[in-house]
């Protein structure tokens, strides 16, 4: 019955470490993103997608005030993450 317990313990530790790494990275990314949104606000381009230039929906901005891309462009970015 005890067989495999050590393994799942190890997996738990691994996923905990993974999570805190991810959280740290996300926190940094959020800070950067907020700064970017702020500078776009000063340029007067806030609310416009920085990729395609379309207006970002008010709904999205309400949910994510620091968004600088429309849903479509953001999804495309996230799918091809790494080559940004
Ligand atoms: Zn766009």
PDB file of the backbone (N, CA, C, O) and the ligand in Angstrom, with CONECT records:
HET     ZN  A 101       1
ATOM      1  N   UNK A   1       0.822  -1.212   0.000  1.00  0.00           N
ATOM      2  CA  UNK A   1       0.000   0.000   0.000  1.00  0.00           C
ATOM      3  C   UNK A   1       0.859   1.267   0.000  1.00  0.00           C
ATOM      4  O   UNK A   1       0.488   2.312  -0.534  1.00  0.00           O
ATOM      5  N   UNK A   2       2.060   1.110   0.646  1.00  0.00           N
ATOM      6  CA  UNK A   2       2.889   2.307   0.760  1.00  0.00           C
ATOM      7  C   UNK A   2       3.682   2.550  -0.520  1.00  0.00           C
ATOM      8  O   UNK A   2       4.334   3.582  -0.682  1.00  0.00           O
ATOM      9  N   UNK A   3       3.610   1.577  -1.420  1.00  0.00           N
ATOM     10  CA  UNK A   3       4.367   1.734  -2.661  1.00  0.00           C
ATOM     11  C   UNK A   3       3.818   2.910  -3.486  1.00  0.00           C
ATOM     12  O   UNK A   3       2.611   3.014  -3.706  1.00  0.00           O
ATOM     13  N   UNK A   4       4.686   3.758  -3.918  1.00  0.00           N
ATOM     14  CA  UNK A   4       4.248   4.877  -4.749  1.00  0.00           C
ATOM     15  C   UNK A   4       4.040   6.156  -3.948  1.00  0.00           C
ATOM     16  O   UNK A   4       3.929   7.241  -4.520  1.00  0.00           O
ATOM     17  N   UNK A   5       3.989   6.031  -2.642  1.00  0.00           N
ATOM     18  CA  UNK A   5       3.734   7.230  -1.827  1.00  0.00           C
ATOM     19  C   UNK A   5       4.859   8.246  -1.976  1.00  0.00           C
ATOM     20  O   UNK A   5       4.627   9.443  -2.146  1.00  0.00           O
ATOM     21  N   UNK A   6       6.103   7.724  -1.906  1.00  0.00           N
ATOM     22  CA  UNK A   6       7.248   8.603  -2.047  1.00  0.00           C
ATOM     23  C   UNK A   6       7.240   9.345  -3.375  1.00  0.00           C
ATOM     24  O   UNK A   6       7.604  10.518  -3.460  1.00  0.00           O
ATOM     25  N   UNK A   7       6.825   8.644  -4.381  1.00  0.00           N
ATOM     26  CA  UNK A   7       6.793   9.255  -5.701  1.00  0.00           C
ATOM     27  C   UNK A   7       5.815  10.423  -5.783  1.00  0.00           C
ATOM     28  O   UNK A   7       6.123  11.474  -6.345  1.00  0.00           O
ATOM     29  N   UNK A   8       4.626  10.215  -5.209  1.00  0.00           N
ATOM     30  CA  UNK A   8       3.636  11.280  -5.311  1.00  0.00           C
ATOM     31  C   UNK A   8       4.044  12.461  -4.428  1.00  0.00           C
ATOM     32  O   UNK A   8       3.718  13.607  -4.734  1.00  0.00           O
ATOM     33  N   UNK A   9       4.751  12.184  -3.341  1.00  0.00           N
ATOM     34  CA  UNK A   9       5.291  13.244  -2.510  1.00  0.00           C
ATOM     35  C   UNK A   9       6.259  14.099  -3.314  1.00  0.00           C
ATOM     36  O   UNK A   9       6.220  15.329  -3.285  1.00  0.00           O
ATOM     37  N   UNK A  10       7.117  13.407  -4.021  1.00  0.00           N
ATOM     38  CA  UNK A  10       8.107  14.087  -4.832  1.00  0.00           C
ATOM     39  C   UNK A  10       7.424  14.954  -5.895  1.00  0.00           C
ATOM     40  O   UNK A  10       7.829  16.088  -6.151  1.00  0.00           O
ATOM     41  N   UNK A  11       6.389  14.395  -6.497  1.00  0.00           N
ATOM     42  CA  UNK A  11       5.670  15.140  -7.522  1.00  0.00           C
ATOM     43  C   UNK A  11       5.048  16.401  -6.933  1.00  0.00           C
ATOM     44  O   UNK A  11       5.002  17.447  -7.579  1.00  0.00           O
ATOM     45  N   UNK A  12       4.576  16.286  -5.712  1.00  0.00           N
ATOM     46  CA  UNK A  12       3.961  17.445  -5.045  1.00  0.00           C
ATOM     47  C   UNK A  12       4.992  18.550  -4.851  1.00  0.00           C
ATOM     48  O   UNK A  12       4.719  19.720  -5.116  1.00  0.00           O
ATOM     49  N   UNK A  13       6.186  18.163  -4.384  1.00  0.00           N
ATOM     50  CA  UNK A  13       7.252  19.140  -4.184  1.00  0.00           C
ATOM     51  C   UNK A  13       7.596  19.810  -5.512  1.00  0.00           C
ATOM     52  O   UNK A  13       7.756  21.029  -5.589  1.00  0.00           O
ATOM     53  N   UNK A  14       7.705  18.994  -6.547  1.00  0.00           N
ATOM     54  CA  UNK A  14       8.025  19.534  -7.861  1.00  0.00           C
ATOM     55  C   UNK A  14       6.984  20.565  -8.290  1.00  0.00           C
ATOM     56  O   UNK A  14       7.332  21.643  -8.772  1.00  0.00           O
ATOM     57  N   UNK A  15       5.712  20.230  -8.113  1.00  0.00           N
ATOM     58  CA  UNK A  15       4.682  21.128  -8.612  1.00  0.00           C
ATOM     59  C   UNK A  15       4.583  22.377  -7.738  1.00  0.00           C
ATOM     60  O   UNK A  15       4.176  23.437  -8.214  1.00  0.00           O
ATOM     61  N   UNK A  16       4.957  22.256  -6.442  1.00  0.00           N
ATOM     62  CA  UNK A  16       4.986  23.452  -5.609  1.00  0.00           C
ATOM     63  C   UNK A  16       6.046  24.427  -6.093  1.00  0.00           C
ATOM     64  O   UNK A  16       5.820  25.635  -6.170  1.00  0.00           O
ATOM     65  N   UNK A  17       7.206  23.876  -6.416  1.00  0.00           N
ATOM     66  CA  UNK A  17       8.285  24.740  -6.876  1.00  0.00           C
ATOM     67  C   UNK A  17       7.906  25.380  -8.211  1.00  0.00           C
ATOM     68  O   UNK A  17       8.166  26.559  -8.451  1.00  0.00           O
ATOM     69  N   UNK A  18       7.298  24.587  -9.053  1.00  0.00           N
ATOM     70  CA  UNK A  18       6.857  25.094 -10.345  1.00  0.00           C
ATOM     71  C   UNK A  18       5.884  26.244 -10.156  1.00  0.00           C
ATOM     72  O   UNK A  18       5.958  27.263 -10.844  1.00  0.00           O
ATOM     73  N   UNK A  19       4.963  26.061  -9.203  1.00  0.00           N
ATOM     74  CA  UNK A  19       3.946  27.080  -8.983  1.00  0.00           C
ATOM     75  C   UNK A  19       4.556  28.396  -8.523  1.00  0.00           C
ATOM     76  O   UNK A  19       4.180  29.457  -9.020  1.00  0.00           O
ATOM     77  N   UNK A  20       5.512  28.340  -7.562  1.00  0.00           N
ATOM     78  CA  UNK A  20       6.049  29.600  -7.068  1.00  0.00           C
ATOM     79  C   UNK A  20       6.892  30.283  -8.142  1.00  0.00           C
ATOM     80  O   UNK A  20       6.937  31.512  -8.206  1.00  0.00           O
ATOM     81  N   UNK A  21       7.552  29.503  -8.975  1.00  0.00           N
ATOM     82  CA  UNK A  21       8.268  30.092 -10.110  1.00  0.00           C
ATOM     83  C   UNK A  21       7.305  30.811 -11.035  1.00  0.00           C
ATOM     84  O   UNK A  21       7.550  31.939 -11.463  1.00  0.00           O
ATOM     85  N   UNK A  22       6.208  30.139 -11.334  1.00  0.00           N
ATOM     86  CA  UNK A  22       5.212  30.708 -12.235  1.00  0.00           C
ATOM     87  C   UNK A  22       4.613  31.972 -11.652  1.00  0.00           C
ATOM     88  O   UNK A  22       4.423  32.970 -12.346  1.00  0.00           O
ATOM     89  N   UNK A  23       4.314  31.907 -10.341  1.00  0.00           N
ATOM     90  CA  UNK A  23       3.720  33.073  -9.682  1.00  0.00           C
ATOM     91  C   UNK A  23       4.677  34.259  -9.754  1.00  0.00           C
ATOM     92  O   UNK A  23       4.267  35.382 -10.045  1.00  0.00           O
ATOM     93  N   UNK A  24       5.964  33.996  -9.486  1.00  0.00           N
ATOM     94  CA  UNK A  24       6.944  35.079  -9.519  1.00  0.00           C
ATOM     95  C   UNK A  24       7.038  35.678 -10.916  1.00  0.00           C
ATOM     96  O   UNK A  24       7.095  36.896 -11.085  1.00  0.00           O
ATOM     97  N   UNK A  25       7.052  34.803 -11.906  1.00  0.00           N
ATOM     98  CA  UNK A  25       7.161  35.290 -13.274  1.00  0.00           C
ATOM     99  C   UNK A  25       5.927  36.107 -13.652  1.00  0.00           C
ATOM    100  O   UNK A  25       6.026  37.150 -14.299  1.00  0.00           O
ATOM    101  N   UNK A  26       4.761  35.609 -13.234  1.00  0.00           N
ATOM    102  CA  UNK A  26       3.519  36.316 -13.542  1.00  0.00           C
ATOM    103  C   UNK A  26       3.501  37.682 -12.872  1.00  0.00           C
ATOM    104  O   UNK A  26       3.048  38.664 -13.461  1.00  0.00           O
ATOM    105  N   UNK A  27       3.999  37.743 -11.631  1.00  0.00           N
ATOM    106  CA  UNK A  27       3.991  39.000 -10.911  1.00  0.00           C
ATOM    107  C   UNK A  27       4.868  40.021 -11.631  1.00  0.00           C
ATOM    108  O   UNK A  27       4.477  41.179 -11.778  1.00  0.00           O
ATOM    109  N   UNK A  28       6.046  39.602 -12.079  1.00  0.00           N
ATOM    110  CA  UNK A  28       6.923  40.498 -12.821  1.00  0.00           C
ATOM    111  C   UNK A  28       6.270  40.943 -14.116  1.00  0.00           C
ATOM    112  O   UNK A  28       6.324  42.118 -14.476  1.00  0.00           O
ATOM    113  N   UNK A  29       5.660  40.013 -14.806  1.00  0.00           N
ATOM    114  CA  UNK A  29       5.020  40.325 -16.078  1.00  0.00           C
ATOM    115  C   UNK A  29       3.893  41.325 -15.867  1.00  0.00           C
ATOM    116  O   UNK A  29       3.699  42.233 -16.675  1.00  0.00           O
ATOM    117  N   UNK A  30       3.152  41.155 -14.779  1.00  0.00           N
ATOM    118  CA  UNK A  30       2.054  42.069 -14.498  1.00  0.00           C
ATOM    119  C   UNK A  30       2.557  43.481 -14.240  1.00  0.00           C
ATOM    120  O   UNK A  30       1.950  44.457 -14.681  1.00  0.00           O
ATOM    121  N   UNK A  31       3.663  43.581 -13.527  1.00  0.00           N
ATOM    122  CA  UNK A  31       4.233  44.884 -13.216  1.00  0.00           C
ATOM    123  C   UNK A  31       4.632  45.583 -14.513  1.00  0.00           C
ATOM    124  O   UNK A  31       4.339  46.760 -14.720  1.00  0.00           O
ATOM    125  N   UNK A  32       5.308  44.829 -15.379  1.00  0.00           N
ATOM    126  CA  UNK A  32       5.734  45.375 -16.670  1.00  0.00           C
ATOM    127  C   UNK A  32       4.528  45.796 -17.495  1.00  0.00           C
ATOM    128  O   UNK A  32       4.516  46.859 -18.114  1.00  0.00           O
ATOM    129  N   UNK A  33       3.522  44.942 -17.488  1.00  0.00           N
ATOM    130  CA  UNK A  33       2.340  45.197 -18.289  1.00  0.00           C
ATOM    131  C   UNK A  33       1.611  46.445 -17.788  1.00  0.00           C
ATOM    132  O   UNK A  33       1.106  47.235 -18.587  1.00  0.00           O
ATOM    133  N   UNK A  34       1.558  46.618 -16.483  1.00  0.00           N
ATOM    134  CA  UNK A  34       0.893  47.789 -15.918  1.00  0.00           C
ATOM    135  C   UNK A  34       1.635  49.054 -16.324  1.00  0.00           C
ATOM    136  O   UNK A  34       1.018  50.080 -16.609  1.00  0.00           O
ATOM    137  N   UNK A  35       2.978  48.974 -16.350  1.00  0.00           N
ATOM    138  CA  UNK A  35       3.782  50.114 -16.753  1.00  0.00           C
ATOM    139  C   UNK A  35       3.498  50.470 -18.213  1.00  0.00           C
ATOM    140  O   UNK A  35       3.398  51.639 -18.585  1.00  0.00           O
ATOM    141  N   UNK A  36       3.371  49.411 -19.029  1.00  0.00           N
ATOM    142  CA  UNK A  36       3.132  49.619 -20.450  1.00  0.00           C
ATOM    143  C   UNK A  36       1.773  50.273 -20.671  1.00  0.00           C
ATOM    144  O   UNK A  36       1.632  51.183 -21.488  1.00  0.00           O
ATOM    145  N   UNK A  37       0.782  49.798 -19.935  1.00  0.00           N
ATOM    146  CA  UNK A  37      -0.551  50.371 -20.063  1.00  0.00           C
ATOM    147  C   UNK A  37      -0.523  51.838 -19.650  1.00  0.00           C
ATOM    148  O   UNK A  37      -1.177  52.677 -20.269  1.00  0.00           O
ATOM    149  N   UNK A  38       0.241  52.143 -18.599  1.00  0.00           N
ATOM    150  CA  UNK A  38       0.343  53.512 -18.120  1.00  0.00           C
ATOM    151  C   UNK A  38       0.960  54.423 -19.189  1.00  0.00           C
ATOM    152  O   UNK A  38       0.479  55.534 -19.411  1.00  0.00           O
ATOM    153  N   UNK A  39       2.013  53.957 -19.842  1.00  0.00           N
ATOM    154  CA  UNK A  39       2.656  54.814 -20.834  1.00  0.00           C
ATOM    155  C   UNK A  39       1.760  54.977 -22.056  1.00  0.00           C
ATOM    156  O   UNK A  39       1.804  56.009 -22.725  1.00  0.00           O
ATOM    157  N   UNK A  40       0.955  53.975 -22.347  1.00  0.00           N
ATOM    158  CA  UNK A  40       0.016  54.108 -23.461  1.00  0.00           C
ATOM    159  C   UNK A  40      -1.081  55.102 -23.106  1.00  0.00           C
ATOM    160  O   UNK A  40      -1.599  55.808 -23.972  1.00  0.00           O
ATOM    161  N   UNK A  41      -1.426  55.150 -21.835  1.00  0.00           N
ATOM    162  CA  UNK A  41      -2.429  56.105 -21.388  1.00  0.00           C
ATOM    163  C   UNK A  41      -1.906  57.522 -21.620  1.00  0.00           C
ATOM    164  O   UNK A  41      -2.653  58.414 -22.024  1.00  0.00           O
ATOM    165  N   UNK A  42      -0.610  57.716 -21.358  1.00  0.00           N
ATOM    166  CA  UNK A  42      -0.018  59.043 -21.524  1.00  0.00           C
ATOM    167  C   UNK A  42       0.103  59.405 -23.007  1.00  0.00           C
ATOM    168  O   UNK A  42      -0.012  60.570 -23.388  1.00  0.00           O
ATOM    169  N   UNK A  43       0.336  58.392 -23.826  1.00  0.00           N
ATOM    170  CA  UNK A  43       0.433  58.648 -25.272  1.00  0.00           C
ATOM    171  C   UNK A  43      -0.931  58.892 -25.896  1.00  0.00           C
ATOM    172  O   UNK A  43      -1.043  59.417 -27.003  1.00  0.00           O
ATOM    173  N   UNK A  44      -1.957  58.501 -25.165  1.00  0.00           N
ATOM    174  CA  UNK A  44      -3.305  58.667 -25.702  1.00  0.00           C
ATOM    175  C   UNK A  44      -3.738  57.485 -26.546  1.00  0.00           C
ATOM    176  O   UNK A  44      -4.742  57.564 -27.254  1.00  0.00           O
ATOM    177  N   UNK A  45      -2.996  56.391 -26.482  1.00  0.00           N
ATOM    178  CA  UNK A  45      -3.371  55.207 -27.261  1.00  0.00           C
ATOM    179  C   UNK A  45      -3.944  54.116 -26.365  1.00  0.00           C
ATOM    180  O   UNK A  45      -4.132  52.980 -26.801  1.00  0.00           O
ATOM    181  N   UNK A  46      -4.217  54.465 -25.121  1.00  0.00           N
ATOM    182  CA  UNK A  46      -4.761  53.473 -24.207  1.00  0.00           C
ATOM    183  C   UNK A  46      -6.128  53.002 -24.699  1.00  0.00           C
ATOM    184  O   UNK A  46      -6.972  53.806 -25.094  1.00  0.00           O
ATOM    185  N   UNK A  47      -6.328  51.694 -24.667  1.00  0.00           N
ATOM    186  CA  UNK A  47      -7.613  51.155 -25.102  1.00  0.00           C
ATOM    187  C   UNK A  47      -7.572  50.711 -26.550  1.00  0.00           C
ATOM    188  O   UNK A  47      -8.533  50.138 -27.063  1.00  0.00           O
ATOM    189  N   UNK A  48      -6.441  50.983 -27.214  1.00  0.00           N
ATOM    190  CA  UNK A  48      -6.269  50.508 -28.587  1.00  0.00           C
ATOM    191  C   UNK A  48      -5.266  49.362 -28.577  1.00  0.00           C
ATOM    192  O   UNK A  48      -4.248  49.417 -27.887  1.00  0.00           O
ATOM    193  N   UNK A  49      -5.565  48.336 -29.343  1.00  0.00           N
ATOM    194  CA  UNK A  49      -4.681  47.184 -29.407  1.00  0.00           C
ATOM    195  C   UNK A  49      -3.337  47.584 -29.999  1.00  0.00           C
ATOM    196  O   UNK A  49      -3.291  48.223 -31.050  1.00  0.00           O
ATOM    197  N   UNK A  50      -2.238  47.216 -29.334  1.00  0.00           N
ATOM    198  CA  UNK A  50      -0.930  47.634 -29.839  1.00  0.00           C
ATOM    199  C   UNK A  50      -0.473  46.782 -31.023  1.00  0.00           C
ATOM    200  O   UNK A  50       0.523  47.105 -31.671  1.00  0.00           O
ATOM    201  N   UNK A  51      -1.184  45.711 -31.301  1.00  0.00           N
ATOM    202  CA  UNK A  51      -0.830  44.890 -32.457  1.00  0.00           C
ATOM    203  C   UNK A  51      -1.630  45.288 -33.694  1.00  0.00           C
ATOM    204  O   UNK A  51      -1.047  45.557 -34.744  1.00  0.00           O
ATOM    205  N   UNK A  52      -2.941  45.330 -33.585  1.00  0.00           N
ATOM    206  CA  UNK A  52      -3.752  45.575 -34.777  1.00  0.00           C
ATOM    207  C   UNK A  52      -4.383  46.964 -34.776  1.00  0.00           C
ATOM    208  O   UNK A  52      -4.934  47.383 -35.794  1.00  0.00           O
ATOM    209  N   UNK A  53      -4.315  47.691 -33.654  1.00  0.00           N
ATOM    210  CA  UNK A  53      -4.822  49.052 -33.628  1.00  0.00           C
ATOM    211  C   UNK A  53      -6.323  49.165 -33.414  1.00  0.00           C
ATOM    212  O   UNK A  53      -6.866  50.268 -33.348  1.00  0.00           O
ATOM    213  N   UNK A  54      -6.987  48.032 -33.306  1.00  0.00           N
ATOM    214  CA  UNK A  54      -8.421  48.056 -33.039  1.00  0.00           C
ATOM    215  C   UNK A  54      -8.684  48.449 -31.589  1.00  0.00           C
ATOM    216  O   UNK A  54      -7.822  48.296 -30.724  1.00  0.00           O
ATOM    217  N   UNK A  55      -9.873  48.950 -31.343  1.00  0.00           N
ATOM    218  CA  UNK A  55     -10.246  49.268 -29.970  1.00  0.00           C
ATOM    219  C   UNK A  55     -10.410  47.982 -29.157  1.00  0.00           C
ATOM    220  O   UNK A  55     -11.009  47.010 -29.619  1.00  0.00           O
ATOM    221  N   UNK A  56      -9.874  47.997 -27.957  1.00  0.00           N
ATOM    222  CA  UNK A  56     -10.067  46.870 -27.052  1.00  0.00           C
ATOM    223  C   UNK A  56     -11.430  47.053 -26.394  1.00  0.00           C
ATOM    224  O   UNK A  56     -11.777  48.161 -25.986  1.00  0.00           O
ATOM    225  N   UNK A  57     -12.193  45.988 -26.290  1.00  0.00           N
ATOM    226  CA  UNK A  57     -13.548  46.126 -25.772  1.00  0.00           C
ATOM    227  C   UNK A  57     -13.543  46.656 -24.332  1.00  0.00           C
ATOM    228  O   UNK A  57     -12.669  46.323 -23.532  1.00  0.00           O
ATOM    229  N   UNK A  58     -14.542  47.487 -24.027  1.00  0.00           N
ATOM    230  CA  UNK A  58     -14.652  48.080 -22.693  1.00  0.00           C
ATOM    231  C   UNK A  58     -14.747  46.998 -21.629  1.00  0.00           C
ATOM    232  O   UNK A  58     -14.227  47.140 -20.523  1.00  0.00           O
ATOM    233  N   UNK A  59     -15.417  45.927 -21.986  1.00  0.00           N
ATOM    234  CA  UNK A  59     -15.556  44.792 -21.067  1.00  0.00           C
ATOM    235  C   UNK A  59     -14.192  44.247 -20.663  1.00  0.00           C
ATOM    236  O   UNK A  59     -13.916  43.991 -19.491  1.00  0.00           O
ATOM    237  N   UNK A  60     -13.353  44.081 -21.678  1.00  0.00           N
ATOM    238  CA  UNK A  60     -12.007  43.538 -21.426  1.00  0.00           C
ATOM    239  C   UNK A  60     -11.196  44.509 -20.578  1.00  0.00           C
ATOM    240  O   UNK A  60     -10.485  44.089 -19.666  1.00  0.00           O
ATOM    241  N   UNK A  61     -11.295  45.785 -20.865  1.00  0.00           N
ATOM    242  CA  UNK A  61     -10.527  46.771 -20.109  1.00  0.00           C
ATOM    243  C   UNK A  61     -11.004  46.867 -18.669  1.00  0.00           C
ATOM    244  O   UNK A  61     -10.231  47.161 -17.758  1.00  0.00           O
ATOM    245  N   UNK A  62     -12.276  46.616 -18.488  1.00  0.00           N
ATOM    246  CA  UNK A  62     -12.799  46.670 -17.127  1.00  0.00           C
ATOM    247  C   UNK A  62     -12.258  45.490 -16.329  1.00  0.00           C
ATOM    248  O   UNK A  62     -11.909  45.606 -15.154  1.00  0.00           O
ATOM    249  N   UNK A  63     -12.204  44.358 -17.010  1.00  0.00           N
ATOM    250  CA  UNK A  63     -11.730  43.135 -16.366  1.00  0.00           C
ATOM    251  C   UNK A  63     -10.218  43.160 -16.220  1.00  0.00           C
ATOM    252  O   UNK A  63      -9.671  42.647 -15.243  1.00  0.00           O
ATOM    253  N   UNK A  64      -9.545  43.760 -17.195  1.00  0.00           N
ATOM    254  CA  UNK A  64      -8.085  43.751 -17.237  1.00  0.00           C
ATOM    255  C   UNK A  64      -7.596  45.133 -17.660  1.00  0.00           C
ATOM    256  O   UNK A  64      -7.245  45.346 -18.821  1.00  0.00           O
ATOM    257  N   UNK A  65      -7.574  46.080 -16.703  1.00  0.00           N
ATOM    258  CA  UNK A  65      -7.276  47.482 -17.045  1.00  0.00           C
ATOM    259  C   UNK A  65      -5.921  47.666 -17.718  1.00  0.00           C
ATOM    260  O   UNK A  65      -5.722  48.641 -18.442  1.00  0.00           O
ATOM    261  N   UNK A  66      -4.976  46.733 -17.487  1.00  0.00           N
ATOM    262  CA  UNK A  66      -3.648  46.904 -18.065  1.00  0.00           C
ATOM    263  C   UNK A  66      -3.505  46.225 -19.418  1.00  0.00           C
ATOM    264  O   UNK A  66      -2.398  46.118 -19.946  1.00  0.00           O
ATOM    265  N   UNK A  67      -4.618  45.765 -19.984  1.00  0.00           N
ATOM    266  CA  UNK A  67      -4.547  45.107 -21.284  1.00  0.00           C
ATOM    267  C   UNK A  67      -4.092  46.097 -22.350  1.00  0.00           C
ATOM    268  O   UNK A  67      -4.580  47.226 -22.406  1.00  0.00           O
ATOM    269  N   UNK A  68      -3.156  45.671 -23.193  1.00  0.00           N
ATOM    270  CA  UNK A  68      -2.725  46.541 -24.282  1.00  0.00           C
ATOM    271  C   UNK A  68      -2.951  45.866 -25.629  1.00  0.00           C
ATOM    272  O   UNK A  68      -2.504  46.354 -26.667  1.00  0.00           O
ATOM    273  N   UNK A  69      -3.656  44.729 -25.596  1.00  0.00           N
ATOM    274  CA  UNK A  69      -3.982  44.037 -26.844  1.00  0.00           C
ATOM    275  C   UNK A  69      -5.423  43.563 -26.808  1.00  0.00           C
ATOM    276  O   UNK A  69      -5.968  43.291 -25.738  1.00  0.00           O
ATOM    277  N   UNK A  70      -6.034  43.466 -27.967  1.00  0.00           N
ATOM    278  CA  UNK A  70      -7.382  42.933 -28.027  1.00  0.00           C
ATOM    279  C   UNK A  70      -7.347  41.425 -27.774  1.00  0.00           C
ATOM    280  O   UNK A  70      -6.282  40.807 -27.781  1.00  0.00           O
ATOM    281  N   UNK A  71      -8.504  40.858 -27.555  1.00  0.00           N
ATOM    282  CA  UNK A  71      -8.573  39.434 -27.209  1.00  0.00           C
ATOM    283  C   UNK A  71      -7.902  38.567 -28.277  1.00  0.00           C
ATOM    284  O   UNK A  71      -7.152  37.644 -27.958  1.00  0.00           O
ATOM    285  N   UNK A  72      -8.177  38.870 -29.532  1.00  0.00           N
ATOM    286  CA  UNK A  72      -7.637  38.056 -30.613  1.00  0.00           C
ATOM    287  C   UNK A  72      -6.122  38.076 -30.665  1.00  0.00           C
ATOM    288  O   UNK A  72      -5.486  37.031 -30.807  1.00  0.00           O
ATOM    289  N   UNK A  73      -5.539  39.270 -30.548  1.00  0.00           N
ATOM    290  CA  UNK A  73      -4.085  39.391 -30.617  1.00  0.00           C
ATOM    291  C   UNK A  73      -3.436  38.785 -29.382  1.00  0.00           C
ATOM    292  O   UNK A  73      -2.383  38.155 -29.472  1.00  0.00           O
ATOM    293  N   UNK A  74      -4.069  38.977 -28.226  1.00  0.00           N
ATOM    294  CA  UNK A  74      -3.515  38.414 -26.997  1.00  0.00           C
ATOM    295  C   UNK A  74      -3.493  36.891 -27.081  1.00  0.00           C
ATOM    296  O   UNK A  74      -2.516  36.254 -26.690  1.00  0.00           O
ATOM    297  N   UNK A  75      -4.563  36.321 -27.587  1.00  0.00           N
ATOM    298  CA  UNK A  75      -4.642  34.862 -27.703  1.00  0.00           C
ATOM    299  C   UNK A  75      -3.569  34.370 -28.654  1.00  0.00           C
ATOM    300  O   UNK A  75      -2.941  33.339 -28.411  1.00  0.00           O
ATOM    301  N   UNK A  76      -3.356  35.109 -29.745  1.00  0.00           N
ATOM    302  CA  UNK A  76      -2.341  34.693 -30.708  1.00  0.00           C
ATOM    303  C   UNK A  76      -0.956  34.740 -30.056  1.00  0.00           C
ATOM    304  O   UNK A  76      -0.135  33.845 -30.255  1.00  0.00           O
ATOM    305  N   UNK A  77      -0.708  35.807 -29.269  1.00  0.00           N
ATOM    306  CA  UNK A  77       0.565  35.938 -28.561  1.00  0.00           C
ATOM    307  C   UNK A  77       0.790  34.759 -27.624  1.00  0.00           C
ATOM    308  O   UNK A  77       1.863  34.157 -27.590  1.00  0.00           O
ATOM    309  N   UNK A  78      -0.268  34.447 -26.855  1.00  0.00           N
ATOM    310  CA  UNK A  78      -0.106  33.407 -25.849  1.00  0.00           C
ATOM    311  C   UNK A  78       0.104  32.053 -26.488  1.00  0.00           C
ATOM    312  O   UNK A  78       0.777  31.189 -25.924  1.00  0.00           O
ATOM    313  N   UNK A  79      -0.475  31.866 -27.675  1.00  0.00           N
ATOM    314  CA  UNK A  79      -0.278  30.587 -28.365  1.00  0.00           C
ATOM    315  C   UNK A  79       1.154  30.475 -28.853  1.00  0.00           C
ATOM    316  O   UNK A  79       1.730  29.387 -28.853  1.00  0.00           O
ATOM    317  N   UNK A  80       1.728  31.592 -29.269  1.00  0.00           N
ATOM    318  CA  UNK A  80       3.097  31.539 -29.780  1.00  0.00           C
ATOM    319  C   UNK A  80       4.068  32.140 -28.783  1.00  0.00           C
ATOM    320  O   UNK A  80       5.056  32.761 -29.174  1.00  0.00           O
ATOM    321  N   UNK A  81       3.795  31.961 -27.494  1.00  0.00           N
ATOM    322  CA  UNK A  81       4.651  32.524 -26.443  1.00  0.00           C
ATOM    323  C   UNK A  81       6.085  32.066 -26.637  1.00  0.00           C
ATOM    324  O   UNK A  81       6.348  30.907 -26.958  1.00  0.00           O
ATOM    325  N   UNK A  82       7.009  33.001 -26.436  1.00  0.00           N
ATOM    326  CA  UNK A  82       8.397  32.629 -26.561  1.00  0.00           C
ATOM    327  C   UNK A  82       9.073  33.371 -27.699  1.00  0.00           C
ATOM    328  O   UNK A  82      10.275  33.632 -27.641  1.00  0.00           O
ATOM    329  N   UNK A  83       8.323  33.711 -28.726  1.00  0.00           N
ATOM    330  CA  UNK A  83       8.949  34.422 -29.845  1.00  0.00           C
ATOM    331  C   UNK A  83       8.541  35.882 -29.869  1.00  0.00           C
ATOM    332  O   UNK A  83       8.584  36.519 -30.921  1.00  0.00           O
ATOM    333  N   UNK A  84       8.147  36.418 -28.728  1.00  0.00           N
ATOM    334  CA  UNK A  84       7.699  37.798 -28.670  1.00  0.00           C
ATOM    335  C   UNK A  84       8.880  38.762 -28.739  1.00  0.00           C
ATOM    336  O   UNK A  84       8.688  39.977 -28.703  1.00  0.00           O
TER     337      UNK A  84
HETATM  338 ZN    ZN A 101      -5.526  43.311 -31.832  1.00  0.00          ZN
END
